[in-house]
Amino acid sequence: MDTRYKQVLKKLKKYNQENLLIFYHNLHKDQKQILLSQIENIDIELLKENYKNCLNQTIDDNAKIETLNFIYSSNIKNEEKIKYFNLGEKIIKENKYVVVTMAGGQGTRLGLAKPKGCFELELKPDKKKSLFEILCDNFKIAYEKYKVYIEWYIMTSSDNDSDTQNFFKTHNYFNYPKEKIHFFVQENMPILDLNGNMVLDKEFKIKEVSNGNGNVFYSLKKNGILNDLKKRNVEYIFFCGIDNVLLKAIDPLFIGMLSDSNYKIASKTVEKLAYEKNDWIFARKNDVISLISPKRLSKENLNKKEFKQINILEHLLKIDALEECCNMKLPYHIALKKNNYLNEEGVKVVAKTTNTYKFEQFIFDIFEHFDNMLILNVKRKDEFAPIKSFTRHYTPDNAIKLYLKVKNKNI
């Protein structure tokens, strides 16, 4: 029995997790090394702490909930708009602006066994565009206007990184310079069964999944991107998702507004509609900027416009704010999920109901670390048409209608 194996076994015994080595002696040499390396790199203490903390989380029913100030884009005066546009365009032309897209998810709910960004919309009988291409159009339009190739950083996951990069290669990077598109992989965290134990994906591999969009900051720092942005004098970093076909990834008005303010961060929002009644909203909770469940609101506040501003995953940070975020220890949130895994008899357990715990960090948890922020309410019909599934409201059909309407209006 080699020294490395003994050390790993000792580590697992401390946490009653030695079941992870149940197939070890039947593995090939290279498989043994894969399993031992994975176990060595797992912070089991953190995992157990997260499990305990998340299960013991309580809701503060007596929390003080107050509104946050926000600005309606439609209420901005023309002379102010011109000023903000000029400021924003200057920042873009000076190459001080980049975009980070969080695209680590799969298109499972859309029936796609590929990254969600690969999902294609049928815009015409003979014309399809993927979510990645629709977003890339933002960058090509910006180049036509400003003669600057804006750097695009795409956060993938270990599950979809290879497929994502191959998709871009196959489509010739949508005719955008490939050296301006950068991929980096977010971190993973093991899932736990309902008893709080890690499980195997294969005889030589522990089941892990990506740990949420809040991991983007740690991953930017770990991959050297933060240092690179600072060396290149980048001043503004925009964070977004992949599924909103009306996303304005390069918006000089928004950039100029943050530039002209004393704030370090900004977010766009839309006013929630009836079918979004459960969507979390921007508010101050115990004097701290937060996203909160509408269930925490009194009946009196529930219908106020001030408490209807929802998160649409569009955040703009100044570089010093980004550096602060990269050094933060964001909390983990727990979620019950369906996951297939290998049991101790070597049989694949196929999940029919939620059977595991997943831990995630969320990007909105950075808000509480800042005294204030700029919140810009934008017109839904112009800027918000996400695709979530084939049912309910955020469907491809609805997104296509809105996309074509905006596209035709701008021609």
VEXFI-566037 format. One record per residue (C-alpha): residue in one letter; x negated, y, z. Coordinates in steps of 0.05 Angstrom, whole numbers, plus 5000, padded with zeros to 4 digits. Layout:
- aa/x/y/z
- A/X/Y/Z $
...
This chain:
- aa/x/y/z
- M/5000/5000/5000 $
- D/4965/5064/4976 $
- T/4956/5126/5018 $
- R/5001/5170/4975 $
- Y/5059/5122/4982 $
- K/5050/5119/5057 $
- Q/5051/5194/5063 $
- V/5115/5199/5022 $
- L/5148/5144/5061 $
- K/5130/5179/5126 $
- K/5161/5243/5100 $
- L/5225/5208/5080 $
- K/5231/5169/5146 $
- K/5230/5235/5184 $
- Y/5296/5252/5150 $
- N/5324/5181/5143 $
- Q/5317/5185/5067 $
- E/5273/5124/5055 $
- N/5329/5094/5012 $
- L/5299/5135/4955 $
- L/5242/5085/4951 $
- I/5286/5023/4948 $
- F/5265/5007/4877 $
- Y/5194/5032/4883 $
- H/5157/4965/4882 $
- N/5192/4944/4818 $
- L/5172/5006/4780 $
- H/5117/5015/4728 $
- K/5056/5054/4749 $
- D/5076/5117/4713 $
- Q/5147/5114/4741 $
- K/5119/5108/4811 $
- Q/5079/5171/4800 $
- I/5140/5208/4775 $
- L/5181/5189/4836 $
- L/5125/5204/4886 $
- S/5111/5272/4854 $
- Q/5184/5291/4856 $
- I/5191/5273/4930 $
- E/5127/5311/4947 $
- N/5155/5374/4915 $
- I/5223/5372/4950 $
- D/5231/5416/5011 $
- I/5274/5368/5050 $
- E/5274/5414/5111 $
- L/5305/5469/5068 $
- L/5355/5421/5038 $
- K/5378/5396/5106 $
- E/5381/5467/5133 $
- N/5424/5488/5073 $
- Y/5470/5429/5084 $
- K/5479/5446/5157 $
- N/5488/5521/5146 $
- C/5536/5514/5088 $
- L/5581/5465/5123 $
- N/5583/5509/5185 $
- Q/5599/5573/5147 $
- T/5658/5609/5176 $
- I/5702/5664/5149 $
- D/5701/5730/5187 $
- D/5776/5747/5189 $
- N/5760/5811/5226 $
- A/5711/5838/5175 $
- K/5717/5911/5157 $
- I/5735/5915/5083 $
- E/5728/5982/5046 $
- T/5728/6005/4974 $
- L/5667/6020/4932 $
- N/5662/6080/4887 $
- F/5665/6065/4813 $
- I/5669/6104/4748 $
- Y/5718/6093/4692 $
- S/5680/6097/4626 $
- S/5742/6128/4595 $
- N/5738/6186/4644 $
- I/5667/6207/4627 $
- K/5666/6275/4593 $
- N/5638/6280/4523 $
- E/5579/6325/4542 $
- E/5561/6275/4597 $
- K/5566/6217/4549 $
- I/5519/6251/4500 $
- K/5469/6263/4556 $
- Y/5472/6191/4579 $
- F/5467/6164/4508 $
- N/5406/6206/4494 $
- L/5372/6183/4558 $
- G/5389/6110/4543 $
- E/5366/6114/4471 $
- K/5300/6145/4493 $
- I/5288/6087/4541 $
- I/5303/6036/4486 $
- K/5259/6070/4434 $
- E/5201/6072/4484 $
- N/5207/5997/4493 $
- K/5223/6003/4567 $
- Y/5285/5958/4565 $
- V/5292/5882/4563 $
- V/5349/5832/4568 $
- V/5352/5769/4610 $
- T/5406/5719/4592 $
- M/5424/5664/4641 $
- A/5441/5604/4597 $
- G/5427/5542/4638 $
- G/5496/5512/4632 $
- Q/5523/5457/4587 $
- G/5586/5464/4544 $
- T/5621/5407/4579 $
- R/5688/5442/4588 $
- L/5686/5460/4515 $
- G/5676/5387/4494 $
- L/5603/5401/4476 $
- A/5547/5355/4496 $
- K/5498/5413/4485 $
- P/5480/5479/4517 $
- K/5541/5525/4522 $
- G/5506/5577/4479 $
- C/5508/5527/4421 $
- F/5584/5529/4419 $
- E/5607/5554/4352 $
- L/5666/5599/4337 $
- E/5703/5593/4271 $
- L/5707/5666/4251 $
- K/5728/5651/4180 $
- P/5745/5587/4143 $
- D/5673/5584/4117 $
- K/5638/5623/4172 $
- K/5616/5598/4241 $
- K/5574/5633/4293 $
- S/5547/5604/4358 $
- L/5549/5643/4423 $
- F/5474/5649/4419 $
- E/5479/5680/4349 $
- I/5534/5728/4370 $
- L/5490/5753/4427 $
- C/5429/5757/4382 $
- D/5468/5803/4335 $
- N/5462/5856/4390 $
- F/5387/5855/4383 $
- K/5387/5859/4307 $
- I/5436/5917/4308 $
- A/5392/5953/4359 $
- Y/5332/5943/4314 $
- E/5369/5975/4255 $
- K/5386/6035/4299 $
- Y/5321/6044/4339 $
- K/5267/6006/4299 $
- V/5248/5970/4363 $
- Y/5249/5895/4374 $
- I/5276/5888/4445 $
- E/5247/5829/4484 $
- W/5298/5775/4500 $
- Y/5287/5727/4559 $
- I/5331/5666/4563 $
- M/5335/5625/4627 $
- T/5350/5552/4612 $
- S/5355/5491/4657 $
- S/5317/5426/4656 $
- D/5381/5395/4627 $
- N/5386/5440/4567 $
- D/5318/5473/4555 $
- S/5295/5426/4500 $
- D/5363/5429/4464 $
- T/5365/5504/4470 $
- Q/5296/5515/4441 $
- N/5309/5465/4385 $
- F/5374/5500/4369 $
- F/5337/5566/4360 $
- K/5283/5534/4317 $
- T/5335/5499/4274 $
- H/5370/5565/4262 $
- N/5305/5603/4249 $
- Y/5317/5644/4313 $
- F/5376/5677/4277 $
- N/5326/5718/4237 $
- Y/5300/5754/4298 $
- P/5224/5752/4311 $
- K/5212/5688/4350 $
- E/5155/5720/4389 $
- K/5207/5768/4419 $
- I/5249/5711/4447 $
- H/5222/5678/4511 $
- F/5249/5616/4545 $
- F/5238/5599/4618 $
- V/5268/5543/4661 $
- Q/5304/5555/4726 $
- E/5292/5513/4788 $
- N/5329/5450/4808 $
- M/5353/5425/4875 $
- P/5374/5354/4895 $
- I/5448/5341/4904 $
- L/5472/5305/4967 $
- D/5525/5253/4977 $
- L/5582/5265/5025 $
- N/5538/5239/5082 $
- G/5484/5290/5068 $
- N/5435/5242/5034 $
- M/5397/5251/4969 $
- V/5414/5201/4914 $
- L/5379/5172/4853 $
- D/5393/5188/4781 $
- K/5348/5131/4758 $
- E/5306/5080/4796 $
- F/5248/5129/4792 $
- K/5283/5196/4792 $
- I/5323/5234/4845 $
- K/5387/5267/4821 $
- E/5376/5342/4816 $
- V/5416/5399/4784 $
- S/5401/5472/4770 $
- N/5412/5516/4831 $
- G/5453/5575/4806 $
- N/5443/5641/4769 $
- G/5413/5674/4832 $
- N/5351/5632/4820 $
- V/5334/5677/4761 $
- F/5292/5723/4805 $
- Y/5249/5668/4834 $
- S/5240/5638/4765 $
- L/5220/5705/4734 $
- K/5166/5713/4786 $
- K/5143/5641/4784 $
- N/5136/5642/4708 $
- G/5095/5706/4710 $
- I/5148/5746/4674 $
- L/5155/5798/4729 $
- N/5081/5815/4725 $
- D/5085/5817/4650 $
- L/5143/5867/4652 $
- K/5105/5912/4700 $
- K/5042/5910/4656 $
- R/5082/5930/4595 $
- N/5115/5987/4634 $
- V/5185/5960/4626 $
- E/5232/6001/4670 $
- Y/5302/5971/4660 $
- I/5324/5898/4659 $
- F/5394/5877/4640 $
- F/5421/5810/4665 $
- C/5479/5775/4630 $
- G/5512/5708/4616 $
- I/5523/5675/4550 $
- D/5598/5666/4542 $
- N/5625/5737/4532 $
- V/5631/5749/4457 $
- L/5643/5824/4467 $
- L/5581/5833/4511 $
- K/5543/5898/4498 $
- A/5473/5873/4514 $
- I/5442/5939/4492 $
- D/5485/5997/4516 $
- P/5450/6064/4517 $
- L/5507/6096/4556 $
- F/5500/6046/4613 $
- I/5424/6051/4613 $
- G/5427/6127/4612 $
- M/5476/6130/4670 $
- L/5431/6088/4715 $
- S/5370/6128/4693 $
- D/5405/6193/4712 $
- S/5427/6167/4780 $
- N/5392/6156/4846 $
- Y/5414/6083/4845 $
- K/5368/6024/4833 $
- I/5421/5976/4807 $
- A/5486/5979/4767 $
- S/5541/5932/4746 $
- K/5597/5934/4695 $
- T/5667/5913/4715 $
- V/5737/5907/4688 $
- E/5802/5914/4725 $
- K/5832/5846/4742 $
- L/5896/5823/4709 $
- A/5951/5780/4739 $
- Y/5920/5714/4715 $
- E/5855/5733/4749 $
- K/5887/5740/4817 $
- N/5836/5695/4850 $
- D/5775/5729/4819 $
- W/5729/5760/4871 $
- I/5724/5836/4873 $
- F/5673/5889/4889 $
- A/5680/5918/4959 $
- R/5643/5937/5022 $
- K/5645/5884/5075 $
- N/5621/5907/5144 $
- D/5586/5966/5109 $
- V/5550/5921/5060 $
- I/5562/5917/4984 $
- S/5594/5850/4969 $
- L/5638/5809/4924 $
- I/5696/5784/4965 $
- S/5756/5739/4955 $
- P/5822/5776/4947 $
- K/5848/5730/5003 $
- R/5808/5774/5050 $
- L/5851/5835/5031 $
- S/5912/5859/5068 $
- K/5978/5863/5030 $
- E/5970/5939/5032 $
- N/5904/5936/4995 $
- L/5918/5879/4948 $
- N/5948/5921/4892 $
- K/5903/5982/4897 $
- K/5861/5995/4835 $
- E/5801/6006/4880 $
- F/5806/5932/4899 $
- K/5814/5905/4829 $
- Q/5743/5912/4802 $
- I/5718/5842/4784 $
- N/5648/5817/4770 $
- I/5635/5803/4696 $
- L/5561/5783/4704 $
- E/5531/5845/4673 $
- H/5478/5876/4718 $
- L/5425/5928/4704 $
- L/5364/5936/4749 $
- K/5307/5985/4752 $
- I/5239/5950/4755 $
- D/5226/5966/4828 $
- A/5294/5936/4845 $
- L/5276/5874/4806 $
- E/5211/5867/4844 $
- E/5250/5872/4910 $
- C/5298/5818/4886 $
- C/5242/5772/4866 $
- N/5217/5774/4938 $
- M/5285/5762/4970 $
- K/5308/5697/5001 $
- L/5378/5692/4975 $
- P/5427/5647/5012 $
- Y/5453/5582/4985 $
- H/5527/5566/4974 $
- I/5555/5496/4975 $
- A/5603/5466/4925 $
- L/5636/5398/4918 $
- K/5622/5369/4849 $
- K/5631/5305/4809 $
- N/5565/5271/4796 $
- N/5545/5202/4772 $
- Y/5487/5170/4808 $
- L/5453/5103/4822 $
- N/5472/5067/4886 $
- E/5426/5023/4928 $
- E/5447/4961/4889 $
- G/5423/4994/4825 $
- V/5494/5003/4799 $
- K/5515/5069/4766 $
- V/5569/5103/4807 $
- V/5615/5139/4759 $
- A/5649/5198/4793 $
- K/5725/5200/4788 $
- T/5732/5252/4842 $
- T/5686/5302/4876 $
- N/5632/5260/4910 $
- T/5571/5304/4920 $
- Y/5548/5371/4946 $
- K/5512/5421/4902 $
- F/5474/5481/4928 $
- E/5473/5546/4888 $
- Q/5445/5616/4894 $
- F/5487/5672/4864 $
- I/5459/5735/4832 $
- F/5511/5779/4866 $
- D/5480/5765/4934 $
- I/5427/5818/4918 $
- F/5479/5873/4925 $
- E/5479/5872/5001 $
- H/5405/5891/5001 $
- F/5419/5959/4969 $
- D/5453/6019/5002 $
- N/5493/6036/4940 $
- M/5500/6020/4867 $
- L/5530/6047/4803 $
- I/5594/6010/4782 $
- L/5621/6024/4713 $
- N/5691/6002/4694 $
- V/5695/5987/4620 $
- K/5753/5973/4573 $
- R/5768/5899/4572 $
- K/5791/5900/4499 $
- D/5723/5929/4478 $
- E/5675/5891/4523 $
- F/5704/5829/4556 $
- A/5724/5765/4521 $
- P/5691/5705/4555 $
- I/5700/5633/4535 $
- K/5710/5583/4592 $
- S/5753/5526/4566 $
- F/5808/5506/4517 $
- T/5863/5519/4568 $
- R/5891/5580/4604 $
- H/5866/5649/4583 $
- Y/5791/5648/4568 $
- T/5796/5605/4506 $
- P/5758/5606/4440 $
- D/5821/5626/4403 $
- N/5832/5687/4447 $
- A/5759/5706/4443 $
- I/5758/5701/4367 $
- K/5819/5747/4361 $
- L/5787/5800/4406 $
- Y/5719/5792/4373 $
- L/5747/5802/4302 $
- K/5788/5861/4324 $
- V/5727/5897/4353 $
- K/5683/5875/4295 $
- N/5732/5903/4243 $
- K/5741/5968/4282 $
- N/5666/5980/4281 $
- I/5658/5968/4206 $
